[in-house]
Amino acid sequence: MNLVLPEGLFATTYHFVKLISDLAGSDDPGLLLGAAAASEATLNQNACVDLAAWAEHPVSPETELLYPPLAEWQAALRAHPLVVGQAGDYLPLILVGPRLYLQRYWQYEARLAQTLMQRGNAAISADLQRLVPRFAQLFPASPLGATSPANVGEGGGAGQALDWQAVAAANVLLNPLTVIAGGPGTGKTTTVSRILALLLEQTPDLKIALAAPTGKAAARMKQSLDLNLPGLNLPPELQAQWPQSALTLHRLLGTIPHSHRFVHHAGHPLPWDVVIVDEASMIDLAMMSKLLDAIRPDARLVLLGDRDQLASVEAGCVLGDICRAAPATSFTPERITALAPLLGALQLSPSSGPFHSSLEPFHSSLEPFHNCVIELQLSRRFGPQSGIGHLARAVNAGQAEQAVALLKDSTYPDISLAPLPLALEQGCLARLPDYAPYLQAPSPEVAFAALESQIILAALRQGVENVNRAMEQALLQSGALPTYQLWYHLRPVLISENDYLHELYNGDLGLTWNPDGQNPRVWFRHAEGHLRSFSPAQLKAHQTAWALTVHKSQGSEFNRVLLVLPPEPHPLLSRELIYTGLTRARERVEIWGDVAVLRAGILRKIQRSSGLVGQLQSGERK
């Protein structure tokens, strides 16, 4: 291989390019640059490389070499049929239009698109008319229950905005696949609890599974659903059918040691009639493809998530792609007619006219897949006076100046911006009074409640390490930590490797209880809500957790959040990361960082290359 590749590539890429060169018996620059670009793309969380975006650009700052023009590059790749194929071929590289895939990721994307379309184009028969009285009880903001303005939640009733929670529930009754998207506080789990009530009342012996990408997210989902159970007025026999646990996706599908495969797949599907998955934005392309494969064709799948949050740390941006492929406010005329018994009087807006007649003329050419995506619009957590809500919307819209102005506006006491302390230790020392309820807790239970009430988040792993060191130094300086030892009293701990034997999962947050300095036990909250303790020797990979990365905080909520930005703009500091960090907070957000760094982060939007949107919109599965 004579081609000199740019510096800074992953070692995996060098090995892959050498393999392609050997298999093809060629050092053709177009082939090898394409192989390198495809490998780097997937290692940087893309499903593929968009050759059009790279064509005629410098290969690296250190060289004058350019990537070939698009047509020339495509021709160079097609000239090597031993290693480059088209959709349907089983070769190392797959070229589909301007997109070049590694074989495995093409298979994941094509299979996922196929199963999504199959589910999206199918329908489940349901007697909605029979559900009208109960639907009105569960959704008092819907036209069936809206008897006064006080009953209107997201909307409903004459002259009111559309109640998307009611729309979502009605659609789940008819869909094998439903995606319910929405930001924090929009009522995704509240809606699901009502959906479960409707489904159980129709089919009392329904088998229901709850799942999420992480154990932490699964536990929070189960707790949220359980909180809603008393208000559903289910009879005791149906309450007994309420889901008793929530699983990680790995536990749901069944892991096989040392294998990328799972116990459950298309040939051995899951036994559940309904599968509800929370925090779907965290699910990567490979996992989503395997999840869809494992669900029976006659079962329902409900995906919940915030499309604007950080996507998976692996390849793909699946939830975002699904939402982009199917506008969340559009339905086919047939679906609008089917929903009429429950939603016939709803309106899109105060001026749009009845729900049924206003949608049908405008969306007559939509495919059934468009019936699957609903986005909840109204945040009940962040009302009109919430600075967090206004700030999150500005960040999401890329309005950097508006975001900075909000942070400087004293109108919103729940948000603030301060410079990054010159000495991080002194900044942490000044914050120790906020940790008094934690540091003075008389029991693990009280300490855990305090630990879960606030968190420090950092954009980068280096920031987490710096904060952890600074907090420990501040504790030593203040006397709160008399002497340092690894398992000091109240050391917060984050699990970073799944442990199925002990049911401890990547992202689980715990605390060390060691008041005498001699007998440390590490406490964690189980998915069912109770606390459990372990010897430190029982823990797999873990780390100190006075601070978390924003990625690790996904699936969690805290009353107060301190978001620590890097000292300089960084490629990983993005709009999505800042939004995700902000929206972990229920009550207050403080940001430490430079205004210029914040602006740069808000203006940087993550773009991941994928062909999923195109496949879902045009059916280009070949």
Secondary structure in CASP SS format (residue, H / E / C, confidence):
PFRMAT SS
TARGET T0000
AUTHOR 0000-0000-0000
METHOD secondary structure of the structure
MODEL  1
M C 1.00
N C 1.00
L C 1.00
V C 1.00
L C 1.00
P C 1.00
E C 1.00
G C 1.00
L C 1.00
F C 1.00
A H 1.00
T H 1.00
T H 1.00
Y H 1.00
H H 1.00
F H 1.00
V H 1.00
K H 1.00
L H 1.00
I H 1.00
S H 1.00
D H 1.00
L H 1.00
A H 1.00
G C 1.00
S C 1.00
D C 1.00
D C 1.00
P H 1.00
G H 1.00
L H 1.00
L H 1.00
L H 1.00
G H 1.00
A H 1.00
A H 1.00
A H 1.00
A H 1.00
S H 1.00
E H 1.00
A H 1.00
T H 1.00
L H 1.00
N C 1.00
Q C 1.00
N C 1.00
A C 1.00
C C 1.00
V E 1.00
D E 1.00
L H 1.00
A H 1.00
A H 1.00
W H 1.00
A C 1.00
E C 1.00
H C 1.00
P E 1.00
V C 1.00
S C 1.00
P C 1.00
E C 1.00
T C 1.00
E C 1.00
L C 1.00
L E 1.00
Y C 1.00
P C 1.00
P C 1.00
L H 1.00
A H 1.00
E H 1.00
W H 1.00
Q H 1.00
A H 1.00
A H 1.00
L H 1.00
R H 1.00
A C 1.00
H C 1.00
P C 1.00
L C 1.00
V C 1.00
V E 1.00
G E 1.00
Q C 1.00
A C 1.00
G C 1.00
D C 1.00
Y C 1.00
L C 1.00
P C 1.00
L E 1.00
I E 1.00
L E 1.00
V E 1.00
G C 1.00
P C 1.00
R E 1.00
L E 1.00
Y E 1.00
L E 1.00
Q H 1.00
R H 1.00
Y H 1.00
W H 1.00
Q H 1.00
Y H 1.00
E H 1.00
A H 1.00
R H 1.00
L H 1.00
A H 1.00
Q H 1.00
T H 1.00
L H 1.00
M H 1.00
Q H 1.00
R H 1.00
G H 1.00
N H 1.00
A C 1.00
A C 1.00
I C 1.00
S C 1.00
A C 1.00
D C 1.00
L H 1.00
Q H 1.00
R H 1.00
L H 1.00
V H 1.00
P H 1.00
R H 1.00
F H 1.00
A H 1.00
Q H 1.00
L H 1.00
F C 1.00
P C 1.00
A C 1.00
S C 1.00
P C 1.00
L C 1.00
G C 1.00
A C 1.00
T C 1.00
S C 1.00
P H 1.00
A H 1.00
N H 1.00
V C 1.00
G C 1.00
E C 1.00
G C 1.00
G C 1.00
G C 1.00
A C 1.00
G C 1.00
Q C 1.00
A C 1.00
L C 1.00
D C 1.00
W H 1.00
Q H 1.00
A H 1.00
V H 1.00
A H 1.00
A H 1.00
A H 1.00
N H 1.00
V H 1.00
L H 1.00
L H 1.00
N C 1.00
P C 1.00
L E 1.00
T E 1.00
V E 1.00
I E 1.00
A E 1.00
G C 1.00
G C 1.00
P C 1.00
G C 1.00
T C 1.00
G C 1.00
K H 1.00
T H 1.00
T H 1.00
T H 1.00
V H 1.00
S H 1.00
R H 1.00
I H 1.00
L H 1.00
A H 1.00
L H 1.00
L H 1.00
L H 1.00
E H 1.00
Q H 1.00
T C 1.00
P C 1.00
D C 1.00
L C 1.00
K C 1.00
I E 1.00
A E 1.00
L E 1.00
A E 1.00
A E 1.00
P C 1.00
T C 1.00
G H 1.00
K H 1.00
A H 1.00
A H 1.00
A H 1.00
R H 1.00
M H 1.00
K H 1.00
Q H 1.00
S H 1.00
L H 1.00
D H 1.00
L H 1.00
N H 1.00
L H 1.00
P H 1.00
G H 1.00
L H 1.00
N C 1.00
L C 1.00
P C 1.00
P H 1.00
E H 1.00
L H 1.00
Q H 1.00
A C 1.00
Q C 1.00
W C 1.00
P C 1.00
Q C 1.00
S C 1.00
A E 1.00
L E 1.00
T E 1.00
L H 1.00
H H 1.00
R H 1.00
L H 1.00
L H 1.00
G C 1.00
T E 1.00
I C 1.00
P C 1.00
H C 1.00
S C 1.00
H C 1.00
R C 1.00
F E 1.00
V C 1.00
H C 1.00
H E 1.00
A C 1.00
G C 1.00
H E 1.00
P C 1.00
L C 1.00
P C 1.00
W C 1.00
D C 1.00
V E 1.00
V E 1.00
I E 1.00
V E 1.00
D C 1.00
E C 1.00
A H 1.00
S H 1.00
M H 1.00
I C 1.00
D C 1.00
L H 1.00
A H 1.00
M H 1.00
M H 1.00
S H 1.00
K H 1.00
L H 1.00
L H 1.00
D H 1.00
A H 1.00
I C 1.00
R C 1.00
P C 1.00
D C 1.00
A C 1.00
R E 1.00
L E 1.00
V E 1.00
L E 1.00
L E 1.00
G E 1.00
D C 1.00
R C 1.00
D C 1.00
Q C 1.00
L C 1.00
A C 1.00
S C 1.00
V C 1.00
E C 1.00
A C 1.00
G C 1.00
C C 1.00
V H 1.00
L H 1.00
G H 1.00
D H 1.00
I H 1.00
C H 1.00
R H 1.00
A H 1.00
A C 1.00
P C 1.00
A C 1.00
T C 1.00
S C 1.00
F C 1.00
T C 1.00
P H 1.00
E H 1.00
R H 1.00
I H 1.00
T H 1.00
A H 1.00
L H 1.00
A H 1.00
P H 1.00
L H 1.00
L H 1.00
G C 1.00
A C 1.00
L C 1.00
Q E 1.00
L C 1.00
S C 1.00
P C 1.00
S C 1.00
S C 1.00
G C 1.00
P E 1.00
F H 1.00
H H 1.00
S H 1.00
S H 1.00
L H 1.00
E H 1.00
P H 1.00
F H 1.00
H C 1.00
S C 1.00
S C 1.00
L C 1.00
E C 1.00
P H 1.00
F H 1.00
H H 1.00
N H 1.00
C H 1.00
V E 1.00
I E 1.00
E E 1.00
L C 1.00
Q C 1.00
L C 1.00
S C 1.00
R C 1.00
R C 1.00
F C 1.00
G C 1.00
P C 1.00
Q C 1.00
S C 1.00
G H 1.00
I H 1.00
G H 1.00
H H 1.00
L H 1.00
A H 1.00
R H 1.00
A H 1.00
V H 1.00
N H 1.00
A C 1.00
G C 1.00
Q C 1.00
A H 1.00
E H 1.00
Q H 1.00
A H 1.00
V H 1.00
A H 1.00
L H 1.00
L H 1.00
K H 1.00
D C 1.00
S C 1.00
T C 1.00
Y C 1.00
P C 1.00
D C 1.00
I E 1.00
S E 1.00
L E 1.00
A E 1.00
P C 1.00
L C 1.00
P C 1.00
L C 1.00
A C 1.00
L H 1.00
E H 1.00
Q H 1.00
G H 1.00
C H 1.00
L H 1.00
A H 1.00
R H 1.00
L H 1.00
P H 1.00
D H 1.00
Y H 1.00
A H 1.00
P H 1.00
Y H 1.00
L H 1.00
Q C 1.00
A C 1.00
P C 1.00
S C 1.00
P H 1.00
E H 1.00
V H 1.00
A H 1.00
F H 1.00
A H 1.00
A H 1.00
L H 1.00
E C 1.00
S C 1.00
Q E 1.00
I E 1.00
I E 1.00
L E 1.00
A E 1.00
A C 1.00
L C 1.00
R H 1.00
Q H 1.00
G H 1.00
V H 1.00
E H 1.00
N H 1.00
V H 1.00
N H 1.00
R H 1.00
A H 1.00
M H 1.00
E H 1.00
Q H 1.00
A H 1.00
L H 1.00
L H 1.00
Q H 1.00
S H 1.00
G C 1.00
A C 1.00
L C 1.00
P C 1.00
T C 1.00
Y C 1.00
Q C 1.00
L C 1.00
W C 1.00
Y C 1.00
H C 1.00
L C 1.00
R C 1.00
P E 1.00
V E 1.00
L E 1.00
I E 1.00
S C 1.00
E C 1.00
N C 1.00
D E 1.00
Y C 1.00
L C 1.00
H C 1.00
E C 1.00
L E 1.00
Y C 1.00
N C 1.00
G C 1.00
D C 1.00
L E 1.00
G E 1.00
L E 1.00
T E 1.00
W E 1.00
N C 1.00
P C 1.00
D C 1.00
G C 1.00
Q C 1.00
N C 1.00
P C 1.00
R E 1.00
V E 1.00
W E 1.00
F E 1.00
R E 1.00
H C 1.00
A C 1.00
E C 1.00
G C 1.00
H C 1.00
L E 1.00
R E 1.00
S E 1.00
F E 1.00
S C 1.00
P H 1.00
A H 1.00
Q H 1.00
L C 1.00
K C 1.00
A C 1.00
H E 1.00
Q E 1.00
T E 1.00
A C 1.00
W C 1.00
A E 1.00
L E 1.00
T E 1.00
V H 1.00
H H 1.00
K H 1.00
S H 1.00
Q C 1.00
G C 1.00
S C 1.00
E C 1.00
F E 1.00
N E 1.00
R E 1.00
V E 1.00
L E 1.00
L E 1.00
V E 1.00
L C 1.00
P C 1.00
P C 1.00
E C 1.00
P C 1.00
H C 1.00
P C 1.00
L C 1.00
L C 1.00
S C 1.00
R H 1.00
E H 1.00
L H 1.00
I H 1.00
Y H 1.00
T H 1.00
G H 1.00
L H 1.00
T C 1.00
R C 1.00
A E 1.00
R E 1.00
E E 1.00
R E 1.00
V E 1.00
E E 1.00
I E 1.00
W E 1.00
G C 1.00
D C 1.00
V H 1.00
A H 1.00
V H 1.00
L H 1.00
R H 1.00
A H 1.00
G H 1.00
I H 1.00
L H 1.00
R C 1.00
K C 1.00
I C 1.00
Q C 1.00
R C 1.00
S C 1.00
S C 1.00
G C 1.00
L H 1.00
V H 1.00
G H 1.00
Q H 1.00
L H 1.00
Q H 1.00
S H 1.00
G C 1.00
E C 1.00
R C 1.00
K C 1.00
END
